[in-house]
Amino acid sequence: MLYKLLSGMDPKKFKSDVVCLMDIGPMGKKILELGIPVHAVGMRLGRPDPISIWRLIRIVKKLRPNLIQGWMYHGNLAAQFTKPFLPKPIPVLWNIRHSVNDLNNEKKTTAWVIRLCARLSKKPDKILYNSQVGADQHEVLGYAPEKRIVIANGFDTELFSPSKEARIQIREELGLPPSSIIIGQIGRYHEMKDHPNFIHAAGHLSKSHPDVHFLMAGKNVDTNNRKLMDLIQDLKLAPKFHLLGERKDMNVLVAGLDIASSSSSFGEGFPNVIGEAMACGIPCVVTEVGDSPFIIGKTGIVVPPRSYKAMACAWKDLLDMEPEARRDLGKQAREMTINRFSLGSIVSQYESLYSDLLFNSPNKPFG
């Protein structure tokens, strides 16, 4: 979302620099391609040291920013840390893109940073959340409620759009007949995504719908993942499963599905993959985690997390609908995404907030 936000902002109004706590990485390289300077601090993961802290302070003092926007927990902490070293008081904002219903689900270092930020949460000027559920859960942990601002994720509804060509292309790639039904889940391999729940749901659905195929894609979601492959083989689903790993053509992949799913069991705030699927006109089945129920509204089906039978039943309900009725759901999903979550409207909300904090006027240029 950071890349999309920066790519949509008016560079004549807001001149941005990005500071990465560790290395620049793939996302930093993409931001560099936008013509936005990116600076790397070079911290080791979870192990800040005096040299990297000094480097962070030096970079920020050199940039002399008018506003600092932290991004996720460690970035928020770093943003707040640098403020006293600047020659003038400036607004500092945090950005939280995560729901946290149980700190035991987090890494120990991350849980420690979450607790520390709760103690410091009155210091930033505003705390931005990308989901209502995430804001509520953090405030239960002690985050200052008066700092709350919720700005949802935004989606490029021109890039992610319905495509008959994508449907044909994906089936040709997988060697499937043009009429094949595909249910898909997009997301990196992580415990919170609960890929096993999706696979078990596939096994359950296959008892009544043996011709349906299942697609999963994302980092480490490929045939080299022995845990996933062993489960698929144990359930005798190998002929029906397609694990595609990381892809650069997500807009094509998503538009080629019949149903999109999110089986996450915790941790989701505002899952991009659901908004992208909706923008493509694909009806969704999601777990009741984060803001997923709010995102899909009545255009899809919400099921409890960790319940593969409920997910399979929801898929069955959609598949048993007349094709035209299912397409109508997809059209409603796209219309909702355009009206509520278009990238342009979300970027405008960020620009208005920044302008209000800097100038008390949304029209005064940055300079």
C-alpha positions as CSV (number, residue, x, y, z in Angstrom):
1,M,0.0,0.0,0.0
2,L,2.9,2.4,0.6
3,Y,4.0,2.1,-3.0
4,K,0.5,2.7,-4.3
5,L,0.1,5.7,-2.0
6,L,3.3,7.2,-3.1
7,S,2.6,6.5,-6.8
8,G,-0.8,8.3,-6.5
9,M,0.4,11.4,-4.7
10,D,1.0,14.7,-6.5
11,P,4.8,15.2,-6.4
12,K,4.3,19.0,-6.9
13,K,2.5,19.1,-3.6
14,F,4.2,16.5,-1.5
15,K,7.9,15.7,-2.0
16,S,8.7,12.4,-0.3
17,D,11.8,10.5,0.9
18,V,11.6,7.0,2.1
19,V,13.9,5.6,4.9
20,C,14.1,1.8,5.1
21,L,15.3,0.5,8.5
22,M,17.1,-2.5,7.0
23,D,18.0,-2.8,3.3
24,I,16.2,-1.2,0.4
25,G,14.7,-4.5,-0.7
26,P,12.3,-5.1,-3.6
27,M,9.7,-2.6,-2.5
28,G,12.3,0.1,-2.0
29,K,13.5,-0.6,-5.5
30,K,10.0,-0.2,-6.9
31,I,9.7,3.2,-5.0
32,L,13.0,4.3,-6.5
33,E,11.6,3.7,-9.9
34,L,9.0,6.4,-9.1
35,G,11.8,8.9,-8.8
36,I,11.4,9.0,-5.0
37,P,14.7,8.9,-3.0
38,V,15.1,5.8,-0.8
39,H,17.7,5.7,2.1
40,A,18.7,2.4,3.9
41,V,19.7,2.4,7.5
42,G,21.0,-1.2,7.5
43,M,19.7,-2.4,10.8
44,R,19.7,-6.1,11.5
45,L,16.3,-7.7,11.9
46,G,15.2,-7.2,15.5
47,R,18.7,-6.1,16.6
48,P,19.3,-2.3,16.3
49,D,22.8,-1.3,17.2
50,P,24.5,2.1,17.9
51,I,25.8,2.5,14.4
52,S,22.5,1.9,12.7
53,I,20.7,4.2,15.2
54,W,23.3,6.9,14.5
55,R,22.9,6.4,10.8
56,L,19.1,6.8,11.2
57,I,19.5,10.0,13.1
58,R,22.0,11.4,10.5
59,I,19.7,10.6,7.6
60,V,16.6,12.2,9.1
61,K,18.6,15.3,10.2
62,K,20.0,15.7,6.7
63,L,16.5,15.4,5.1
64,R,15.0,18.0,7.5
65,P,11.5,16.7,6.9
66,N,8.3,18.8,7.6
67,L,6.4,15.6,8.5
68,I,7.3,12.1,9.4
69,Q,5.0,9.1,8.6
70,G,6.0,5.9,10.3
71,W,4.9,2.7,8.6
72,M,4.1,-0.4,10.7
73,Y,5.3,-1.0,14.3
74,H,9.1,-0.8,14.0
75,G,8.8,2.1,11.6
76,N,6.5,3.9,13.9
77,L,8.9,3.5,16.8
78,A,11.8,4.8,14.6
79,A,9.7,7.7,13.5
80,Q,8.9,8.8,17.0
81,F,12.6,8.2,18.1
82,T,13.9,10.7,15.6
83,K,11.7,13.6,16.4
84,P,13.8,15.0,19.3
85,F,16.8,15.2,17.1
86,L,15.2,17.6,14.6
87,P,15.8,21.4,14.8
88,K,12.0,22.2,14.9
89,P,8.9,20.4,16.1
90,I,7.1,18.6,13.3
91,P,4.1,16.3,13.1
92,V,4.8,12.6,13.5
93,L,2.2,10.0,12.4
94,W,2.1,6.3,12.9
95,N,0.5,3.8,10.5
96,I,-0.7,0.4,11.7
97,R,-1.7,-2.1,9.1
98,H,-2.4,-5.1,11.3
99,S,-5.1,-6.5,13.6
100,V,-3.9,-8.1,16.8
101,N,-6.5,-10.2,18.7
102,D,-3.8,-12.1,20.6
103,L,-0.2,-11.0,21.2
104,N,0.7,-14.7,21.7
105,N,0.3,-15.0,17.9
106,E,3.1,-12.5,17.3
107,K,6.9,-12.9,17.4
108,K,8.3,-12.0,20.8
109,T,10.1,-9.0,19.6
110,T,7.1,-7.8,17.7
111,A,4.9,-8.2,20.7
112,W,7.4,-6.2,22.8
113,V,7.4,-3.4,20.2
114,I,3.5,-3.4,20.1
115,R,3.4,-3.0,23.9
116,L,6.1,-0.3,23.9
117,C,4.2,1.6,21.3
118,A,1.1,1.4,23.4
119,R,3.0,3.2,26.2
120,L,4.1,5.9,23.7
121,S,0.9,6.2,21.8
122,K,0.0,9.7,23.1
123,K,3.1,11.1,21.5
124,P,2.3,10.9,17.8
125,D,0.0,13.5,16.3
126,K,-2.2,10.8,14.8
127,I,-2.3,7.1,14.5
128,L,-3.6,5.8,11.2
129,Y,-5.2,2.4,10.9
130,N,-6.3,0.7,7.7
131,S,-9.1,-1.1,9.5
132,Q,-11.7,-0.5,12.2
133,V,-11.1,-3.8,13.8
134,G,-7.4,-3.1,14.0
135,A,-8.0,0.3,15.7
136,D,-10.4,-1.3,18.2
137,Q,-8.0,-4.1,19.1
138,H,-5.0,-1.8,19.6
139,E,-7.0,0.5,21.8
140,V,-7.8,-2.4,24.0
141,L,-4.1,-2.9,24.3
142,G,-3.7,0.7,25.5
143,Y,-3.3,2.7,22.3
144,A,-4.6,6.3,22.7
145,P,-8.2,6.4,21.2
146,E,-8.1,10.1,20.6
147,K,-5.3,9.7,18.1
148,R,-7.3,7.3,15.9
149,I,-7.8,7.9,12.2
150,V,-9.0,5.0,9.9
151,I,-8.1,5.2,6.2
152,A,-8.8,2.0,4.3
153,N,-6.5,0.5,1.6
154,G,-7.0,1.7,-1.9
155,F,-7.2,-0.3,-5.2
156,D,-6.3,0.4,-8.8
157,T,-9.7,-0.5,-10.3
158,E,-8.3,0.0,-13.8
159,L,-5.5,-2.5,-13.4
160,F,-7.7,-4.9,-11.4
161,S,-10.8,-5.2,-13.5
162,P,-13.0,-8.0,-15.0
163,S,-11.2,-9.8,-17.9
164,K,-12.5,-12.7,-20.1
165,E,-9.0,-12.8,-21.6
166,A,-7.5,-13.5,-18.1
167,R,-10.0,-16.3,-17.6
168,I,-8.9,-18.0,-20.8
169,Q,-5.2,-17.3,-20.2
170,I,-5.1,-18.9,-16.7
171,R,-6.9,-22.0,-17.9
172,E,-4.6,-22.4,-20.8
173,E,-1.6,-22.0,-18.5
174,L,-2.9,-24.7,-16.2
175,G,-4.0,-27.0,-19.0
176,L,-7.6,-26.9,-18.0
177,P,-10.8,-26.8,-20.2
178,P,-12.2,-23.3,-20.7
179,S,-15.3,-24.1,-18.6
180,S,-13.3,-25.2,-15.5
181,I,-14.2,-23.7,-12.2
182,I,-11.3,-22.3,-10.2
183,I,-11.4,-21.2,-6.5
184,G,-8.3,-19.3,-5.5
185,Q,-6.4,-17.9,-2.5
186,I,-3.6,-15.4,-2.9
187,G,-1.2,-14.7,-0.1
188,R,2.3,-15.4,1.2
189,Y,2.9,-18.5,3.2
190,H,2.4,-17.6,6.9
191,E,0.7,-19.1,9.8
192,M,-1.9,-16.3,9.9
193,K,-3.0,-17.1,6.4
194,D,-4.0,-20.6,7.4
195,H,-3.4,-22.3,4.1
196,P,-4.2,-25.7,5.6
197,N,-7.7,-24.6,6.3
198,F,-8.1,-23.7,2.6
199,I,-6.8,-27.2,1.6
200,H,-9.0,-29.0,4.0
201,A,-12.0,-27.0,2.7
202,A,-11.0,-28.0,-0.8
203,G,-11.1,-31.7,0.3
204,H,-14.5,-31.3,1.8
205,L,-16.0,-29.5,-1.3
206,S,-14.5,-32.1,-3.6
207,K,-16.9,-34.7,-2.2
208,S,-19.8,-32.9,-3.8
209,H,-18.0,-30.9,-6.6
210,P,-15.2,-33.2,-7.8
211,D,-14.4,-31.2,-10.9
212,V,-13.5,-27.9,-9.1
213,H,-9.9,-26.8,-9.2
214,F,-8.0,-24.9,-6.6
215,L,-5.3,-22.3,-7.0
216,M,-2.9,-20.8,-4.5
217,A,-0.2,-18.3,-5.1
218,G,2.2,-16.2,-3.1
219,K,5.7,-16.2,-1.6
220,N,6.7,-19.8,-0.6
221,V,3.3,-21.1,-1.8
222,D,4.7,-23.5,-4.4
223,T,5.6,-27.1,-5.0
224,N,8.8,-26.7,-2.9
225,N,6.6,-26.2,0.2
226,R,6.6,-29.7,1.7
227,K,4.0,-29.0,4.4
228,L,1.5,-27.8,1.8
229,M,2.4,-30.6,-0.7
230,D,2.2,-33.3,1.9
231,L,-1.3,-32.2,3.0
232,I,-2.5,-32.0,-0.6
233,Q,-1.2,-35.4,-1.3
234,D,-2.6,-36.9,1.9
235,L,-6.0,-35.6,1.0
236,K,-5.6,-37.0,-2.6
237,L,-6.1,-33.5,-4.1
238,A,-2.9,-33.2,-6.2
239,P,-4.7,-33.4,-9.6
240,K,-6.9,-30.5,-8.5
241,F,-4.3,-28.2,-6.9
242,H,-2.1,-25.6,-8.6
243,L,0.5,-23.9,-6.4
244,L,2.0,-21.0,-8.5
245,G,4.4,-19.2,-6.0
246,E,5.1,-15.5,-6.4
247,R,3.6,-13.9,-9.5
248,K,4.0,-10.5,-11.1
249,D,0.6,-10.7,-12.9
250,M,-1.7,-10.8,-10.0
251,N,-4.3,-8.8,-11.9
252,V,-4.5,-11.5,-14.5
253,L,-4.4,-14.3,-11.9
254,V,-7.2,-12.9,-9.8
255,A,-9.4,-12.0,-12.7
256,G,-9.2,-15.6,-13.9
257,L,-10.9,-17.0,-10.7
258,D,-14.5,-17.9,-10.2
259,I,-14.3,-17.5,-6.4
260,A,-11.6,-15.8,-4.3
261,S,-11.0,-16.7,-0.7
262,S,-9.2,-15.6,2.4
263,S,-8.9,-18.3,5.1
264,S,-6.8,-16.2,7.5
265,S,-7.2,-17.1,11.2
266,F,-5.7,-14.0,12.7
267,G,-3.7,-10.9,12.0
268,E,-5.4,-9.5,8.9
269,G,-6.3,-5.8,9.0
270,F,-7.5,-4.8,5.5
271,P,-6.5,-7.6,3.1
272,N,-5.6,-6.2,-0.3
273,V,-6.2,-9.5,-2.1
274,I,-9.9,-9.3,-1.3
275,G,-10.3,-5.7,-2.6
276,E,-8.4,-6.7,-5.7
277,A,-10.6,-9.7,-6.3
278,M,-13.7,-7.6,-5.8
279,A,-12.4,-5.0,-8.3
280,C,-12.1,-7.8,-10.8
281,G,-15.7,-8.7,-10.2
282,I,-15.0,-12.0,-8.4
283,P,-17.3,-12.9,-5.4
284,C,-15.4,-13.8,-2.3
285,V,-15.6,-16.1,0.7
286,V,-13.7,-14.7,3.7
287,T,-13.1,-15.5,7.3
288,E,-14.4,-13.2,10.0
289,V,-10.9,-11.7,10.7
290,G,-10.0,-8.0,10.5
291,D,-12.2,-5.8,8.3
292,S,-12.9,-8.6,5.7
293,P,-16.7,-8.7,6.6
294,F,-16.9,-4.9,6.2
295,I,-15.0,-4.9,2.9
296,I,-17.2,-7.5,1.1
297,G,-20.5,-6.4,2.6
298,K,-23.3,-8.4,1.0
299,T,-21.3,-9.2,-2.1
300,G,-19.8,-12.4,-0.7
301,I,-20.0,-14.8,2.3
302,V,-18.3,-14.5,5.7
303,V,-17.4,-17.7,7.7
304,P,-15.8,-18.3,11.0
305,P,-12.0,-18.7,11.0
306,R,-10.5,-22.2,11.3
307,S,-13.7,-23.9,10.1
308,Y,-13.0,-25.6,6.8
309,K,-16.5,-27.1,6.7
310,A,-18.0,-23.6,6.9
311,M,-15.7,-22.4,4.1
312,A,-16.5,-25.4,1.9
313,C,-20.3,-24.9,2.5
314,A,-19.9,-21.2,1.5
315,W,-18.1,-22.2,-1.7
316,K,-20.9,-24.7,-2.4
317,D,-23.6,-22.0,-1.9
318,L,-21.9,-19.8,-4.5
319,L,-21.3,-22.6,-7.0
320,D,-24.9,-23.8,-6.7
321,M,-26.1,-20.4,-7.7
322,E,-27.1,-19.7,-11.3
323,P,-24.0,-18.4,-13.2
324,E,-25.7,-15.1,-13.9
325,A,-26.6,-14.6,-10.2
326,R,-22.9,-15.2,-9.3
327,R,-21.8,-12.8,-11.9
328,D,-24.2,-10.2,-10.5
329,L,-22.6,-10.6,-7.1
330,G,-19.2,-9.9,-8.8
331,K,-20.6,-6.8,-10.4
332,Q,-21.9,-5.5,-7.1
333,A,-18.4,-6.2,-5.6
334,R,-16.7,-4.2,-8.2
335,E,-19.1,-1.3,-7.9
336,M,-18.6,-1.3,-4.1
337,T,-14.8,-1.2,-4.5
338,I,-15.0,1.7,-7.0
339,N,-17.3,3.7,-4.8
340,R,-15.5,3.1,-1.4
341,F,-12.0,2.0,-2.0
342,S,-10.7,3.5,-5.2
343,L,-7.0,4.4,-5.0
344,G,-7.6,8.0,-5.9
345,S,-10.1,8.6,-3.1
346,I,-7.7,7.0,-0.5
347,V,-4.7,9.0,-1.7
348,S,-6.9,12.2,-1.4
349,Q,-7.6,11.3,2.2
350,Y,-3.9,11.0,3.0
351,E,-3.1,14.3,1.2
352,S,-5.9,16.1,3.0
353,L,-4.6,14.8,6.4
354,Y,-1.0,15.8,5.6
355,S,-2.1,19.2,4.4
356,D,-4.2,19.9,7.5
357,L,-1.3,19.0,9.8
358,L,1.2,21.0,7.8
359,F,-0.7,24.1,6.7
360,N,-4.3,23.9,8.0
361,S,-5.3,24.2,4.4
362,P,-5.8,21.4,1.9
363,N,-4.8,23.6,-1.1
364,K,-1.5,25.1,0.1
365,P,1.4,23.5,-1.8
366,F,4.3,21.8,-0.1
367,G,7.5,23.7,0.0
